[in-house]
Amino acid sequence: METANIQSVVENNIVSVALMNIQPSNYNPRKHFDEASLAELAESIRQQGVLQPIGVRPIVDTDRFEIIFGERRYRAALMAELTEIPAVILHVSDETAAEMAVTENLQRKDVTPIEEANAYQKLMESGRYDVQSLAVQFGKNENYIRTRLKFVSLIPEIAELLEKDEITISVASEICRYGTDIQKEVYYKHLKDSDSMLYDCWRGLKAAEVAKFIERDFTTDLSRYAFDKTLCASCPHNTNNMMLFCEGGCGNCANRTCLAEMNAAYLTEKAVRLMEERPDVPLCHEIANYNEIVVERLTAMGYEVESLNYYAKAYPEQPEAPRKDEYDTTEEYEQAQSEFEQDLNDYTEECEEIRTRSEAGEIILYFRIESKDIVLCYVPKVTCTTNDTKQEQTLSPVEKLEKQDKRNKEIALEKTVEDTKKQILEVDMSDCKFGQDEDKMIYFFLLSSLRKEHFEAVGIEGKKPYSYLTDEEKINIIANLTSKQKAIIRRDFLIANFKNAYGNNATASLLLDFAQKHMPDLLADIKNGHNEVYEKRHQRIEEKKAVLLVQEQAKQEAEQSDKQQSEVGMQTEEQPQEENIAA
């Protein structure tokens, strides 16, 4: 039976169906039912009965029925302890049943944005609706429908905030522009905690502010990368495509995984091409600012990538010729052209000098793998004659492979730690018992505030040339901590944080409480000294106030006297007038 014929069936096919023979359907987009509202409806049903029938359809080969619409009335009837409920039995297909369930729920006044989003999505997936037809069907504009459909992409945590009205629809619309990874970071860093007083809490911010902060903190400027950005121009994760108006340029990327892969693929391809063109120039990377993924891939492909422990100077960059259309006058262009020719001459001479020195063995050329590009660089030969380099040159092929294997193991550990850091932020361990091992971890970090005069108390003997503890020393200390040592560490940590005390803030209050317990006499002396000064200043102010009060009182009395005299004068003037009127 088609949807267009349902109305007539509803009016003429109402029967009573046993509640025990009815079951809910998966078609209902409504997943949450307010218990208080259900209780109110149940009480109304006890008094007046079910005024509007529910819609059900027979379940094949059974005497049971499946709810099409009216699940809330069904739940309230159960709470009211009814045995039967008025219902309309409809013989409809799965598609029609789903459409009816969704449509009926979308007509409710209390439908949530997320329920709307899921309902519209189901209708779209049926293949019988698009954005335009949905807008016509439910009397909404197309932008409204599109906005709701975007909410399907929200992670459950942020969707729940929207359901509870803890964030606005406009804020949710900005957040759902971005992928799951960014949404999770935004939630755990800025939305999870409801304390609006926290510095990094975004609750209560306007949509424009949230959009600005997300782009600032969670997207990357594509212009900083050297790979071809043709595909990025039409990518939905490009911020240029997320807004109606943009400032031009390449835009910012909001898909870090894709960005990292495109960059790594480009650098790997470029490295292979450079090695084919210049097989005499080795690959290298410095200790910092290099792409680990690219180094791993090239190593796996059989290329050797040296790790430099010294600075390599970049190869000179060829100057760019000026364009005539960029200058207002011929004179300016000619001047720029003259400067370019001089720069080009200097560049040519510098390149020739590097080539000559390279052929003479004075310098070594490298293709240096950086985080976003691969550049030609060079180092003096003398720099390379360090003990490490000499040792590297004397290593056998097997030893080189073993060294590379050791480094690969280090990389695996580094990546394990990095990924664990990311994942541990998403794990809720608040209900877990706090163990002794975690207690030791706390003291490991507290030791950063330990004062040098207490080093001996925790087992660090002898004078140290520096005033801090190494990580190895901290590990050794926390292995066998005594109660006395713990007290020393905790107190030094408190003292270190008291530096943030000022005025009457909370830290200042704690500071004074601490001092009252551990140095009451000294605190009393400090207080008495400052209070003595205050009392003297207070006395002077009270004396000035007394003088001012006397002056103010005299002024008021004078004003009152003038007012009384004025009133007496007016009465004297009015008396003869009254006598004349009487005459």
Residue, then its C-alpha position, 0 to 999 in steps of 0.5 A: m500500500e502506498t503512503a498516499n493511501i495511508q490516511s484513509v486506512v487510518e480513519n477506517n481501520i482502528v482496532s485494539v491490539a494486546l500490548m504483549n503482542i507488540q514490539p518496537s521497530n528499528y526504523n524509529p529514528r528516535k533513540h532516547f525517551d525522556e523518562a519524566s515526560l513518559a511518566e506524565l503521558a502514562e498518568s494522562i493515559r490512566q485518566q483519559g486512555v490513549l487518544q490517538p492510535i499507534g501504527v503497526r504492521p503484522i510480522v510475517d508468520t507470527d501473531r505479533f505486530e511491529i510498531i511503525f509510529g507511536e512508540r512513545r505512546y506504546r511505552a507510556a501505555l506499558m507504564a500505565e499497566l494497560t493490556e491493550i492499545p488502539a492501533v491501526i494495522l497497516h500492510v506496508s513494505d519495509e521501505t514504506a514503514a521506514e518512511m512513515a516512521v521517520t516522517e511521523n517523528l520529524q513532525r514532533k516539536d521536540v525532535t532533536p537536531i541529531e534525530e533530524a539528521n539521522a531521519y533525513q539521512k535514512l530518507m536519503e539512503s532510501g533513494r526516493y529523496d534528495v535535498q530538494s524533495l526533502a525540503v518540499q516534503f517537510g517545509k524547510n529550506e535546502n540549507y536547513i536540510r543540508t546543515r542537519l545532514k552534516f550532523v551525521s558526521l559528528i562523533p558521538e561525544i559532540a553529538e551528545l553535547l548538541e543533544k543536551d544543548e551544551i553547544t549551539i547548532s552553529v558551533a556544531s555546524e563548524i565542527c562537523r566540517y572536519g574529520t573524526d581525528i580533529q573532532k576528537e581532539v577538539y572534544y577532549k582538549h576544549l569541550k569535554d570539561s564543562d568548566s567555562m573558567l578554564y583557559d582552553c574551554w570553548r564552551g560558550l564561544k560563538a561559532a566564528e570564534v570556534a571556526k577561527f581557533i580550529e583553523r589556527d590549531f588543527t589545520t596546516d597551511l598548504s603553501r608550506y608544502a612543495f608537492d603538487k596541490t592540484l587535488c587539494a584545490s577541490c578537496p572537501h578538507n581544504t578550508n577554502n572549500m569550507m566557507l563561502f568566501c576565502e582569502g585565496g591561496c592554497g588554503n589550509c588542510a584539515n586532514r592531517t593523515c592525507l597531508a602527511e601521506m601526500n607529502a611523504a609520497y612526494l618526498t620519496e619520489k623526489a629522492v628516487r628521482l634525484m638519486e637517478e640523476r645524481p647517484d654520486v650525491p648521497l642522501c642524508h638527514e640532520i638530527a632534527n627537522y627531517n621526515e622519518i616516514v620518508v627515511e624509513r621508506l627509502t631505507a626499505m627500498g635499499y637506499e642509504v641515508e646518512s644521519l649528520n651530527y653537524y650542520a650542512k650549508a644549503y646550496p645557493e638558490q638561483p635568483e628569479a628574474p624580474r617580470k616587467d608587468e610587476y613594475d610601474t615604470t621602466e626605470e624601476y624594471e631596469q633597476a631590478q633587472s640590473e640587480f638580478e644580473q648582479d645576483l645571477n653573476d654572484y650565484t654562478e660564481e658561488c656554484e662554480e666555487i662549490r663545484t671546484r671544491s667538491e671535485a678537489g675533495e674539500i667539501i661533500l655534497y648531500f641531498r638533505i631530507e627535510s620535513k617538507d622538501i629535499v634540498l642540495c647542501y654541502v659540508p667541509k670535508v674536515t667536518c666529516t673526519t670525526n671519530d664517528t665518521k671514521q668509524e662509519q667508514t670502517l664498518s663492514p657491510v654486515e655491521k652497517l646493516e646491524k647499525q641500521d637494524k638498531r636504528n629501525k628498532e629505535i624508530a619503532l619504539e619512538k612511534t610506539v610512544e608517540d601513538t600511545k600519547k595520542q591514545i591515552l588521552e581518549v581513555d577514561m581511567s577515572d574509576c580505576k584504582f590508583g596503584q603504587d606504580e602510579d604513585k611513583m610516577i607522580y613523584f617522578f614529576l614532582l622531583s622537578s621542583l626539588r630544591k638543590e639543598h635537598f638533593e642529599a636527603v633523597g640520596i644524591e651525594g656530593k656537590k652537583p655542577y647543576s641544580y636539576l636532576t636527570d631522568e636517570e637520577k629521578i628513576n633511581i630516587i623513586a625506586n626506594l622512597t621513604s615517607k620522609q623523602k616523600a614529604i620533602i618532595r611534596r613540600d618543595f613542589l608546593i613551595a615552587n608553585f607558591k610563586n604564583a601567589y598574589g593579592n587575595n587569590a586562591t594560591a595566596s590563601l594556601l601560601l598563608d595557610f602553609a606558612q601558618k603551619h610551618m613558620p607561625d612566628l615568622l609569619a606573625d612578624i611579617k603580618n605585624g610589620h605590614n599591619e603596623v604600617y596599615e594602622k598608621r595609614h588607617q588612622r590618618i584616613e580616619e582623621k581626614k574622614a572626620v574633618l570631611l564629615v564635620q564639613e559636610q554636616a556644617k554644609q547641610e545645616a547651612e543649606q537647611s537654614d537657608k531653606q527655612q528662611s526662604e520658606v518663611g519669606m514666601q509665607t510673609e509675601e503670601q499673607p497680604q495677598e490673602e488679606n486683599i482677596a478677603a477684602 
